[in-house]
Amino acid sequence: MVAIAPFAAHSADKVITVWDLQTTDGAVKVIRDAADRFEKANPGYKVEDTHILNDAYKTKIKIAFGANEPPCVFSSWGGGPFREYVAANQVVDLTPYLDKDPAFKDRFAPASFGAVTVDGKIYGLPAENTAIAVVFYNKEMFEKLNLTPPKTWDELLQVIDVLKKNDIAPFALANKNKWTGSMYYGYLVDRIGGPEAFANAAQRKDGGSFADPVFVEAGKRLQELVNLGAFQKGYNGLDYDVGGSRRLLYTEKAAMELMGTWEASTIGNENPEFAKKLGFFPFPSVPGGKGDPSDLLGTLGDNFVSVTNACPEKDKAVELVKFLTDDIAAAGRVADSRLPPIKNLKVDNPFLQDVSKLVSEAKSVQLWWDQELPPKLGELHKDTSQALFGLSKTPEQVAEEFEAAAKAELK
């Protein structure tokens, strides 16, 4: 955990605490700059910003809310866990504040509020990024091996074959964290059954079931990749948070990585030279699948910032949240290779322009399963996905286990 503050707060100052999971230099700078601007506009207030690695953050924020001792401002992905905090009356409804400042609200893409809207009320603001899962690849390596980004499953298998023959792991994967591998399963379900397969199962409508053949086939396709040797050895033990998968890309031991588009910013900060080789393509289609190849897995607003009801200075905390998501902060994020969901945002970066085009053409953007689902099911999704990668469970076992849990958890 890394806490950044330019100086200690004076004893007479009113302190607003902020927790987030931004740990790269560029992301931290944007947040601290917004905090400094807020402090300048509000003498007598100080912002204590704390930046925590992804998985540690998930545990820390859950414990803090459980003890009713959360920070004033916190980051989230929206979705299932976030809705539980809202249901427990632990998050401030931002709707009245936004209604008083419609020009500020109207800057955001309307769809970006979806993951933090409950019963028509908005409880968070999209801050960091338009984050979608894409397949990153080493353009220089592909060119050297005369490979082109695959658009179909069969083309992907051909790329995997060529890479393996050249002693290169096709995919880099650090799956100790579990959510990293779960992206493959989520995309396969979408490509095979379309977005309605997950939506109907999660919402318990139109006969939707996690034991549907779509989910079984997705597991089989995933294990097909495993059995082909599409991932480097030891992937279920590598830690993404410390760069376990990225190092394989940097050393050219692996050629591709399925990851959120924030990876471009991370790589740009860690290894600017390798960033020049970085390209990306959408997850390939599957033969006979109902899913549109334009469908995406991700979020418009990763991460969202919200205010807790435990905060003694709610109004000022909301003002700080607006500094964290204003045009100056948005420009700083664009400079750091991120794409906040702001209308008419000036973007010169070709990578971000490509991401923006991909999102604008998408027929569906499905929130990450582990964030959309209630916490217990989100954890089970990650556990069972990791089990599929480890070949310790069959696709049929995973589908039945998940459906049994869904029947118990989803009413």
C-alpha positions as CSV (number, residue, x, y, z in Angstrom):
1,M,0.0,0.0,0.0
2,V,1.3,3.4,-0.9
3,A,0.0,6.6,0.6
4,I,0.8,9.9,-1.2
5,A,0.5,13.3,0.5
6,P,2.6,16.4,0.0
7,F,2.5,17.4,3.6
8,A,0.8,16.4,6.9
9,A,-2.6,17.9,7.6
10,H,-2.6,20.7,10.2
11,S,-4.4,19.7,13.4
12,A,-7.1,22.3,12.7
13,D,-7.7,21.1,9.2
14,K,-10.8,19.0,8.3
15,V,-9.5,15.9,6.6
16,I,-11.2,14.0,3.7
17,T,-9.9,10.5,3.1
18,V,-9.7,9.0,-0.3
19,W,-9.0,5.3,-1.2
20,D,-8.4,4.1,-4.7
21,L,-6.6,1.4,-6.6
22,Q,-4.4,3.6,-8.8
23,T,-0.7,2.9,-8.1
24,T,1.1,4.0,-11.3
25,D,2.8,7.3,-11.3
26,G,0.6,8.9,-13.9
27,A,-2.7,7.9,-12.2
28,V,-1.5,9.0,-8.8
29,K,-0.4,12.4,-10.2
30,V,-3.8,13.1,-11.7
31,I,-5.5,12.3,-8.3
32,R,-3.1,14.3,-6.3
33,D,-3.4,17.3,-8.7
34,A,-7.2,17.2,-8.3
35,A,-6.8,17.0,-4.5
36,D,-4.4,20.0,-4.5
37,R,-6.8,22.0,-6.6
38,F,-9.6,21.1,-4.2
39,E,-7.5,22.2,-1.2
40,K,-6.6,25.5,-2.8
41,A,-10.3,26.2,-3.4
42,N,-11.3,25.1,0.1
43,P,-8.9,26.5,2.8
44,G,-9.0,24.5,6.0
45,Y,-9.6,21.1,4.2
46,K,-6.9,18.5,3.5
47,V,-7.1,15.4,1.3
48,E,-5.4,12.2,2.4
49,D,-5.2,10.0,-0.6
50,T,-4.3,6.3,-0.3
51,H,-3.4,4.1,-3.3
52,I,-3.8,0.4,-2.9
53,L,-3.0,-2.6,-5.2
54,N,-6.1,-4.2,-6.9
55,D,-6.7,-7.4,-4.9
56,A,-5.6,-5.8,-1.6
57,Y,-8.0,-3.0,-2.2
58,K,-11.0,-5.4,-2.6
59,T,-10.3,-6.9,0.8
60,K,-9.6,-3.6,2.5
61,I,-12.7,-1.8,1.3
62,K,-14.9,-4.7,2.2
63,I,-13.6,-4.9,5.7
64,A,-13.9,-1.1,6.1
65,F,-17.5,-1.1,5.1
66,G,-18.2,-4.1,7.3
67,A,-16.8,-2.2,10.3
68,N,-18.6,1.0,9.2
69,E,-15.3,2.8,9.0
70,P,-14.9,3.4,5.3
71,P,-13.1,6.4,3.8
72,C,-15.0,9.5,2.7
73,V,-14.3,8.9,-1.0
74,F,-13.8,5.4,-2.4
75,S,-13.4,3.8,-5.8
76,S,-15.4,0.8,-7.1
77,W,-16.4,-1.0,-10.3
78,G,-20.1,-0.6,-9.6
79,G,-22.2,-3.7,-10.0
80,G,-23.1,-6.3,-7.5
81,P,-20.8,-5.6,-4.5
82,F,-21.5,-1.8,-4.9
83,R,-25.2,-2.4,-4.9
84,E,-24.9,-4.1,-1.5
85,Y,-23.3,-1.0,0.0
86,V,-26.1,1.1,-1.5
87,A,-28.7,-1.3,-0.1
88,A,-27.1,-0.9,3.3
89,N,-27.4,2.9,3.1
90,Q,-23.6,3.3,3.1
91,V,-23.3,5.4,-0.1
92,V,-24.4,9.0,-0.7
93,D,-27.0,9.5,-3.5
94,L,-25.3,11.9,-5.9
95,T,-28.5,12.6,-7.9
96,P,-29.5,15.8,-6.0
97,Y,-26.0,17.2,-6.5
98,L,-26.0,16.4,-10.2
99,D,-29.5,17.8,-10.6
100,K,-28.1,21.1,-9.3
101,D,-25.3,21.1,-11.8
102,P,-26.7,19.6,-15.0
103,A,-23.9,20.9,-17.2
104,F,-21.4,18.9,-15.1
105,K,-23.5,15.7,-15.4
106,D,-24.1,16.1,-19.1
107,R,-20.4,16.0,-19.8
108,F,-20.5,12.2,-19.2
109,A,-21.6,9.6,-21.7
110,P,-25.1,8.6,-20.4
111,A,-24.3,4.8,-20.5
112,S,-21.4,5.3,-18.2
113,F,-23.7,5.7,-15.2
114,G,-25.2,2.3,-15.6
115,A,-23.0,0.3,-13.2
116,V,-23.5,2.8,-10.4
117,T,-27.2,3.5,-10.8
118,V,-29.7,1.8,-8.4
119,D,-33.4,2.4,-8.6
120,G,-32.9,5.3,-10.9
121,K,-30.5,7.1,-8.6
122,I,-26.8,7.7,-9.3
123,Y,-24.3,6.8,-6.6
124,G,-21.0,7.3,-8.3
125,L,-19.2,9.2,-11.1
126,P,-17.1,7.5,-13.8
127,A,-13.5,8.6,-13.3
128,E,-10.6,6.7,-14.6
129,N,-11.1,5.0,-17.9
130,T,-13.2,3.3,-20.5
131,A,-11.8,-0.1,-19.8
132,I,-12.5,-3.0,-22.1
133,A,-10.8,-6.4,-22.4
134,V,-8.8,-6.7,-25.6
135,V,-6.0,-9.0,-26.8
136,F,-2.8,-7.1,-26.7
137,Y,0.0,-8.4,-28.9
138,N,3.6,-7.7,-29.9
139,K,3.3,-6.1,-33.4
140,E,7.0,-6.5,-34.1
141,M,6.9,-10.2,-33.3
142,F,3.7,-10.8,-35.4
143,E,5.3,-9.1,-38.3
144,K,8.5,-11.1,-38.0
145,L,6.5,-14.4,-38.0
146,N,4.2,-13.2,-40.8
147,L,1.2,-13.3,-38.5
148,T,-2.0,-11.2,-38.6
149,P,-4.4,-10.6,-35.7
150,P,-6.9,-13.4,-35.8
151,K,-10.6,-12.6,-36.2
152,T,-11.9,-16.2,-35.8
153,W,-11.3,-19.1,-33.5
154,D,-9.7,-21.1,-36.3
155,E,-7.3,-18.2,-37.1
156,L,-6.5,-18.0,-33.4
157,L,-5.5,-21.6,-33.3
158,Q,-3.3,-21.1,-36.3
159,V,-1.5,-18.2,-34.6
160,I,-1.1,-20.3,-31.5
161,D,0.5,-23.1,-33.6
162,V,3.0,-20.8,-35.2
163,L,4.0,-19.2,-31.9
164,K,4.5,-22.6,-30.2
165,K,6.7,-23.8,-33.1
166,N,8.9,-20.8,-32.4
167,D,9.1,-21.6,-28.7
168,I,7.0,-18.6,-27.7
169,A,4.1,-18.8,-25.3
170,P,1.0,-17.6,-27.2
171,F,-0.6,-16.0,-24.2
172,A,0.9,-14.4,-21.1
173,L,-1.4,-15.1,-18.1
174,A,-0.9,-14.3,-14.4
175,N,-3.9,-16.2,-13.0
176,K,-3.2,-16.3,-9.3
177,N,-5.6,-13.3,-9.1
178,K,-8.3,-15.4,-10.9
179,W,-10.1,-12.4,-12.4
180,T,-7.4,-12.3,-15.1
181,G,-8.4,-15.7,-16.5
182,S,-12.1,-15.2,-16.0
183,M,-12.1,-12.8,-18.9
184,Y,-11.6,-15.7,-21.3
185,Y,-14.6,-17.6,-20.0
186,G,-16.8,-14.4,-20.1
187,Y,-15.8,-13.7,-23.7
188,L,-16.4,-17.3,-24.8
189,V,-19.9,-17.3,-23.3
190,D,-20.6,-14.1,-25.1
191,R,-19.2,-15.3,-28.5
192,I,-21.1,-18.6,-28.3
193,G,-24.4,-17.5,-26.8
194,G,-24.5,-13.7,-27.2
195,P,-24.9,-11.2,-24.3
196,E,-28.4,-12.6,-23.5
197,A,-26.9,-15.9,-22.4
198,F,-25.3,-14.3,-19.3
199,A,-28.0,-11.7,-18.9
200,N,-30.8,-14.2,-18.8
201,A,-28.9,-16.5,-16.4
202,A,-27.9,-13.7,-14.0
203,Q,-31.4,-12.1,-14.1
204,R,-33.2,-15.5,-13.9
205,K,-35.4,-14.8,-16.9
206,D,-36.5,-16.5,-20.1
207,G,-35.3,-19.8,-18.9
208,G,-31.7,-18.6,-18.4
209,S,-29.4,-20.9,-16.6
210,F,-25.7,-21.1,-15.9
211,A,-26.0,-24.9,-16.7
212,D,-27.1,-24.0,-20.3
213,P,-25.0,-25.8,-23.0
214,V,-23.5,-22.3,-23.9
215,F,-21.6,-22.3,-20.6
216,V,-20.5,-25.8,-21.0
217,E,-19.2,-25.2,-24.5
218,A,-17.4,-22.1,-23.2
219,G,-15.6,-24.2,-20.7
220,K,-14.6,-26.7,-23.3
221,R,-13.2,-24.0,-25.6
222,L,-11.2,-22.6,-22.7
223,Q,-9.8,-26.0,-21.8
224,E,-9.0,-26.5,-25.5
225,L,-6.6,-23.6,-25.3
226,V,-5.1,-25.0,-22.1
227,N,-4.6,-28.4,-23.7
228,L,-3.0,-26.8,-26.7
229,G,-0.4,-25.1,-24.5
230,A,-1.7,-21.6,-25.3
231,F,-0.4,-20.3,-22.0
232,Q,3.0,-20.3,-20.4
233,K,3.7,-22.9,-17.6
234,G,2.7,-22.0,-14.1
235,Y,0.1,-19.4,-15.1
236,N,-2.2,-20.2,-12.1
237,G,0.6,-19.2,-9.7
238,L,1.7,-15.9,-11.2
239,D,0.6,-12.6,-9.7
240,Y,-0.7,-10.0,-12.1
241,D,-0.4,-7.2,-9.5
242,V,3.4,-7.5,-9.5
243,G,3.7,-7.7,-13.3
244,G,3.8,-11.5,-13.7
245,S,2.3,-11.5,-17.1
246,R,3.7,-8.3,-18.4
247,R,7.3,-9.4,-17.8
248,L,6.7,-12.3,-20.2
249,L,5.7,-9.8,-22.9
250,Y,8.7,-7.6,-22.2
251,T,11.1,-10.5,-22.5
252,E,9.3,-11.8,-25.6
253,K,8.6,-15.1,-23.9
254,A,5.0,-14.6,-24.7
255,A,3.2,-12.8,-27.7
256,M,-0.3,-11.9,-26.5
257,E,-2.2,-11.0,-23.3
258,L,-6.0,-10.7,-22.9
259,M,-6.4,-7.7,-20.5
260,G,-8.2,-4.5,-19.9
261,T,-7.2,-1.5,-21.9
262,W,-5.6,0.1,-18.8
263,E,-2.7,-2.3,-19.6
264,A,-1.5,0.2,-22.2
265,S,-1.1,2.9,-19.6
266,T,0.6,0.5,-17.2
267,I,3.0,-0.7,-19.9
268,G,3.7,2.8,-21.0
269,N,4.8,3.7,-17.4
270,E,6.8,0.5,-16.9
271,N,8.4,-0.1,-20.2
272,P,8.0,2.8,-22.7
273,E,10.2,1.1,-25.4
274,F,8.0,-2.0,-25.4
275,A,4.9,0.1,-25.5
276,K,5.9,1.1,-29.0
277,K,5.4,-2.5,-30.1
278,L,2.0,-2.9,-28.6
279,G,-1.1,-3.5,-30.6
280,F,-4.5,-5.0,-29.8
281,F,-7.5,-6.7,-31.4
282,P,-10.9,-7.8,-30.2
283,F,-11.5,-11.3,-28.9
284,P,-12.1,-13.6,-31.9
285,S,-15.5,-15.0,-33.0
286,V,-16.4,-18.7,-32.4
287,P,-17.8,-21.0,-35.2
288,G,-21.6,-21.0,-35.1
289,G,-21.7,-18.6,-32.2
290,K,-24.6,-16.1,-31.7
291,G,-22.5,-13.4,-30.2
292,D,-21.5,-10.4,-32.3
293,P,-17.7,-10.0,-32.7
294,S,-18.2,-6.3,-31.7
295,D,-19.5,-7.3,-28.2
296,L,-17.2,-6.2,-25.4
297,L,-16.4,-7.1,-21.8
298,G,-15.5,-4.2,-19.6
299,T,-16.8,-1.0,-18.1
300,L,-17.5,2.6,-19.1
301,G,-15.9,4.5,-16.2
302,D,-13.4,2.1,-14.6
303,N,-13.2,3.1,-11.8
304,F,-16.1,5.0,-10.3
305,V,-15.7,7.4,-7.4
306,S,-18.4,7.7,-4.6
307,V,-18.9,9.2,-1.2
308,T,-19.8,7.3,1.9
309,N,-22.5,8.2,4.4
310,A,-20.0,7.7,7.2
311,C,-18.1,10.8,6.0
312,P,-18.6,13.8,8.3
313,E,-18.1,16.2,5.4
314,K,-20.3,14.8,2.7
315,D,-20.9,18.0,0.8
316,K,-17.2,18.8,0.6
317,A,-16.5,15.2,-0.3
318,V,-18.9,15.4,-3.2
319,E,-17.1,18.6,-4.3
320,L,-13.8,16.7,-4.2
321,V,-15.4,14.0,-6.4
322,K,-16.2,16.6,-8.9
323,F,-12.6,17.8,-8.9
324,L,-11.5,14.2,-9.4
325,T,-13.7,13.9,-12.5
326,D,-13.6,17.4,-14.0
327,D,-12.1,18.4,-17.4
328,I,-8.6,19.0,-16.0
329,A,-8.5,15.5,-14.5
330,A,-9.9,14.0,-17.6
331,A,-7.2,15.6,-19.7
332,G,-4.6,14.3,-17.3
333,R,-5.9,10.8,-17.8
334,V,-5.9,11.1,-21.5
335,A,-2.3,12.1,-21.3
336,D,-1.7,8.9,-19.3
337,S,-3.2,6.7,-22.1
338,R,-6.6,6.4,-20.5
339,L,-10.1,7.3,-21.9
340,P,-12.6,8.7,-19.4
341,P,-16.2,8.4,-20.8
342,I,-16.5,12.2,-21.3
343,K,-18.3,13.6,-24.4
344,N,-16.3,15.6,-26.9
345,L,-13.0,14.6,-25.2
346,K,-10.0,15.8,-27.2
347,V,-8.0,12.7,-28.0
348,D,-4.9,12.7,-30.2
349,N,-3.5,9.3,-29.0
350,P,-4.0,6.7,-31.8
351,F,-4.4,3.9,-29.2
352,L,-7.2,5.8,-27.4
353,Q,-8.8,6.7,-30.7
354,D,-8.9,3.0,-31.6
355,V,-10.4,2.1,-28.2
356,S,-13.0,4.8,-28.6
357,K,-14.0,3.5,-32.1
358,L,-14.2,-0.1,-30.7
359,V,-16.6,1.1,-28.0
360,S,-18.7,3.2,-30.3
361,E,-19.3,0.3,-32.6
362,A,-20.0,-2.3,-29.8
363,K,-23.5,-3.6,-29.7
364,S,-23.0,-4.7,-26.1
365,V,-20.6,-3.8,-23.3
366,Q,-20.9,-6.4,-20.5
367,L,-19.6,-5.4,-17.1
368,W,-17.0,-7.8,-15.7
369,W,-18.8,-10.8,-14.3
370,D,-17.1,-10.7,-10.9
371,Q,-18.3,-7.1,-10.5
372,E,-21.8,-7.5,-12.0
373,L,-22.7,-10.6,-9.9
374,P,-23.4,-10.5,-6.2
375,P,-20.1,-11.0,-4.2
376,K,-20.5,-14.7,-3.5
377,L,-21.2,-15.5,-7.1
378,G,-18.5,-13.2,-8.3
379,E,-16.0,-15.1,-6.2
380,L,-17.3,-18.4,-7.4
381,H,-17.0,-17.3,-11.0
382,K,-13.3,-16.5,-10.4
383,D,-12.7,-19.8,-8.5
384,T,-14.4,-21.9,-11.1
385,S,-12.7,-20.2,-14.0
386,Q,-9.3,-20.8,-12.3
387,A,-10.4,-24.5,-11.9
388,L,-11.1,-24.7,-15.6
389,F,-7.6,-23.4,-16.3
390,G,-6.1,-25.9,-13.8
391,L,-8.1,-28.8,-15.4
392,S,-9.3,-29.7,-11.9
393,K,-13.0,-29.4,-12.9
394,T,-14.8,-30.3,-16.1
395,P,-16.9,-27.7,-17.9
396,E,-20.0,-29.7,-16.9
397,Q,-19.1,-29.6,-13.2
398,V,-18.4,-25.9,-13.3
399,A,-21.7,-25.1,-15.0
400,E,-23.8,-27.3,-12.6
401,E,-22.0,-25.9,-9.5
402,F,-22.5,-22.3,-10.7
403,E,-26.2,-22.9,-11.5
404,A,-26.8,-24.4,-8.1
405,A,-25.2,-21.4,-6.4
406,A,-27.2,-19.0,-8.6
407,K,-30.4,-20.6,-7.6
408,A,-29.6,-20.0,-4.0
409,E,-28.2,-16.5,-4.4
410,L,-30.3,-14.9,-7.1
411,K,-34.0,-14.3,-6.3
